[in-house]
Amino acid sequence: MEKTRQSRRDGGITALVEGFFGAAWFGWGHAAPPGWLDPWLTVGSVAALLVAVAGAVVGFSSPASTAAINNRAAGRRYGIIVGVEFGLAGVGAALLGGFGQPDYIPVWICAVVGVHFLPLAPVLRDRNLVPLGVLVTATAVAALVVGLTTGVAPSTITGVGAGLSLSLFGVLALVGALRQPRSAPRGDAARL
C-alpha cells in the first residue's frame, strides 16, 4: 500500500459505512434468532448506528482534499470493486433463491462482502480492511457450517458475526480518525 494511514475524513467515512452496515447485519440477524438474542441484536443495531452518526460528523467535517478517493483513478477502482461485489451478491442470491435455498443467501452475501474488503484495502489506504475481510469471510464459513449441522438460522450467525465485526472496526476507524489532526491535509494536498 502506498499510504497506510487514513486521514481524519477517511476514518470518519469508514466509521460511517461500517457502522451503517453493522446495523444492517444486526437487523438481518433478527430474521430467526432465539428469543434471548433478539434484544441484544437491537442493542447492537443502535450502537452501530451511533458509530455511523459519529463517523459522519467526523468525516464530513474534515477536508475532502484529504480523502483516499480524491481522483478519478481511485474512484474508478473503487467503483469496479463495489460493482463486482454487488453483481456477485445479486447473482448468488438469485441462484440460491431459485434453487430453494433462501436461508443461505445471508451466508453468500456475507462471504462476498468479506472478500471485497481485500482489494479495497489499498484503494482506501486502510490496512484494517484485511483483518475485517478475514473475520467477515470466516463468519460466512461459520454460518454455513452451523446452518448445515444445527437448527440455528444462518442469518443469526451472519447477523451477529458481521454486525459485531463491522461495528468493532467502525469504532477503530473512528478512534483513528479522532487521533488525526482536524484539518491538516496529507501528501500532495499538503504542498499546495
C-alpha positions as CSV (number, residue, x, y, z in Angstrom):
1,M,0.0,0.0,0.0
2,E,1.3,3.4,-0.9
3,K,0.0,5.3,2.1
4,T,-1.2,3.2,5.0
5,R,-2.6,5.9,7.3
6,Q,-6.1,7.2,6.8
7,S,-6.9,10.8,7.0
8,R,-9.4,12.1,9.5
9,R,-12.0,12.3,6.7
10,D,-11.3,8.7,5.6
11,G,-11.5,7.3,9.1
12,G,-14.8,9.1,9.7
13,I,-16.4,7.9,6.5
14,T,-15.1,4.4,7.2
15,A,-16.8,4.5,10.6
16,L,-20.0,5.8,8.9
17,V,-20.1,3.0,6.4
18,E,-19.0,0.2,8.8
19,G,-21.4,1.4,11.5
20,F,-24.3,1.6,9.0
21,F,-23.7,-1.9,7.6
22,G,-23.0,-3.3,11.1
23,A,-26.5,-2.1,12.0
24,A,-27.9,-3.7,8.8
25,W,-26.3,-7.1,9.6
26,F,-27.6,-7.0,13.2
27,G,-31.0,-6.2,11.6
28,W,-30.7,-9.3,9.3
29,G,-29.9,-11.3,12.4
30,H,-33.5,-10.5,13.5
31,A,-34.8,-12.9,10.8
32,A,-34.9,-16.0,13.0
33,P,-32.9,-15.6,16.3
34,P,-33.5,-17.4,19.5
35,G,-35.7,-15.2,21.8
36,W,-32.9,-14.3,24.2
37,L,-30.8,-12.9,21.4
38,D,-33.4,-10.6,19.9
39,P,-32.9,-7.7,22.4
40,W,-29.1,-7.9,22.0
41,L,-29.4,-7.6,18.2
42,T,-31.4,-4.4,18.8
43,V,-28.7,-3.1,21.2
44,G,-26.1,-3.9,18.5
45,S,-28.0,-2.1,15.8
46,V,-28.4,1.0,17.9
47,A,-24.7,1.0,19.0
48,A,-23.7,0.5,15.3
49,L,-25.9,3.4,14.2
50,L,-24.3,5.7,16.8
51,V,-20.9,4.8,15.4
52,A,-22.2,5.7,11.9
53,V,-23.5,9.0,13.1
54,A,-20.3,9.9,14.9
55,G,-18.3,8.8,11.8
56,A,-20.5,11.1,9.6
57,V,-19.9,14.1,11.8
58,V,-16.1,13.5,11.9
59,G,-15.8,12.6,8.2
60,F,-17.9,15.3,6.7
61,S,-16.4,18.0,8.9
62,S,-12.9,17.2,7.5
63,P,-11.4,18.4,4.2
64,A,-12.4,16.4,1.2
65,S,-8.9,17.0,-0.3
66,T,-7.5,14.5,2.3
67,A,-9.7,11.6,1.1
68,A,-8.3,8.4,-0.3
69,I,-10.7,8.6,-3.2
70,N,-10.0,12.1,-4.4
71,N,-9.1,11.4,-8.0
72,R,-10.7,9.7,-11.0
73,A,-8.4,6.6,-11.0
74,A,-9.1,5.8,-7.3
75,G,-12.8,6.4,-7.8
76,R,-12.8,4.1,-10.8
77,R,-11.0,1.3,-8.9
78,Y,-13.4,1.7,-6.0
79,G,-16.4,1.6,-8.3
80,I,-15.3,-1.5,-10.1
81,I,-14.7,-3.4,-6.8
82,V,-18.0,-2.4,-5.4
83,G,-19.8,-3.1,-8.7
84,V,-18.3,-6.6,-8.9
85,E,-19.3,-7.1,-5.2
86,F,-23.0,-6.1,-5.9
87,G,-23.1,-8.2,-9.0
88,L,-21.8,-11.4,-7.4
89,A,-24.0,-10.9,-4.3
90,G,-27.1,-10.4,-6.5
91,V,-26.4,-13.3,-8.9
92,G,-25.6,-15.7,-6.0
93,A,-28.7,-14.6,-4.1
94,A,-30.9,-15.1,-7.1
95,L,-29.4,-18.6,-7.7
96,L,-29.8,-19.6,-4.1
97,G,-33.4,-18.4,-4.1
98,G,-34.1,-20.1,-7.4
99,F,-32.7,-23.4,-6.1
100,G,-34.9,-23.2,-3.0
101,Q,-32.1,-22.3,-0.6
102,P,-33.0,-18.7,0.6
103,D,-31.7,-19.4,4.1
104,Y,-28.2,-19.4,2.7
105,I,-28.5,-16.0,1.0
106,P,-27.0,-14.2,4.0
107,V,-24.1,-16.7,4.0
108,W,-23.3,-15.9,0.4
109,I,-23.6,-12.2,0.8
110,C,-21.5,-12.2,3.9
111,A,-18.8,-14.1,2.1
112,V,-18.8,-11.7,-0.9
113,V,-18.7,-8.7,1.5
114,G,-15.8,-10.2,3.4
115,V,-13.8,-10.9,0.3
116,H,-14.4,-7.5,-1.3
117,F,-12.6,-5.8,1.6
118,L,-9.3,-7.3,0.5
119,P,-9.0,-5.4,-2.8
120,L,-10.5,-2.3,-1.2
121,A,-7.7,-2.1,1.4
122,P,-5.1,-0.5,-0.9
123,V,-7.6,1.7,-2.7
124,L,-8.9,3.1,0.6
125,R,-5.5,3.1,2.2
126,D,-6.9,1.1,5.1
127,R,-4.9,-1.9,6.2
128,N,-7.7,-2.7,8.8
129,L,-9.9,-3.9,5.9
130,V,-7.8,-7.0,5.6
131,P,-8.5,-8.4,9.1
132,L,-12.1,-7.2,8.8
133,G,-12.4,-9.1,5.5
134,V,-11.0,-12.2,7.1
135,L,-13.4,-12.0,10.0
136,V,-16.5,-11.4,7.9
137,T,-15.5,-14.2,5.5
138,A,-14.9,-16.5,8.5
139,T,-18.3,-15.6,9.7
140,A,-19.8,-16.8,6.5
141,V,-18.0,-20.1,6.7
142,A,-19.2,-20.5,10.3
143,A,-22.7,-19.7,9.3
144,L,-22.6,-22.3,6.6
145,V,-21.3,-25.0,8.9
146,V,-23.7,-24.1,11.7
147,G,-26.6,-23.9,9.3
148,L,-25.9,-27.3,7.8
149,T,-25.3,-29.0,11.1
150,T,-27.7,-27.4,13.6
151,G,-31.1,-25.8,13.8
152,V,-29.6,-22.3,14.1
153,A,-30.5,-20.0,11.2
154,P,-27.5,-18.9,9.1
155,S,-28.9,-15.3,9.2
156,T,-28.4,-15.4,13.0
157,I,-24.8,-16.3,12.7
158,T,-24.0,-13.8,9.9
159,G,-26.1,-11.1,11.6
160,V,-24.1,-11.4,14.9
161,G,-20.7,-12.1,13.4
162,A,-20.7,-9.5,10.6
163,G,-22.6,-7.0,12.8
164,L,-20.0,-7.2,15.5
165,S,-17.0,-7.2,13.2
166,L,-18.2,-4.2,11.2
167,S,-19.2,-2.3,14.4
168,L,-15.8,-3.0,16.1
169,F,-13.8,-2.0,13.1
170,G,-16.0,1.1,12.7
171,V,-15.1,2.1,16.3
172,L,-11.4,1.5,15.5
173,A,-11.7,3.7,12.4
174,L,-13.5,6.4,14.4
175,V,-10.8,6.4,17.1
176,G,-8.1,6.5,14.5
177,A,-9.9,9.5,12.8
178,L,-10.1,11.4,16.1
179,R,-6.4,11.0,16.6
180,Q,-5.7,12.7,13.3
181,P,-5.2,16.5,13.0
182,R,-8.5,18.3,12.4
183,S,-7.7,19.9,9.1
184,A,-4.1,19.2,8.1
185,P,-4.1,17.7,4.6
186,R,-1.6,15.0,3.8
187,G,0.6,14.2,0.8
188,D,0.3,16.3,-2.3
189,A,-2.5,18.3,-0.9
190,A,-0.3,19.5,2.0
191,R,2.2,21.0,-0.5
192,L,-0.4,23.2,-2.3
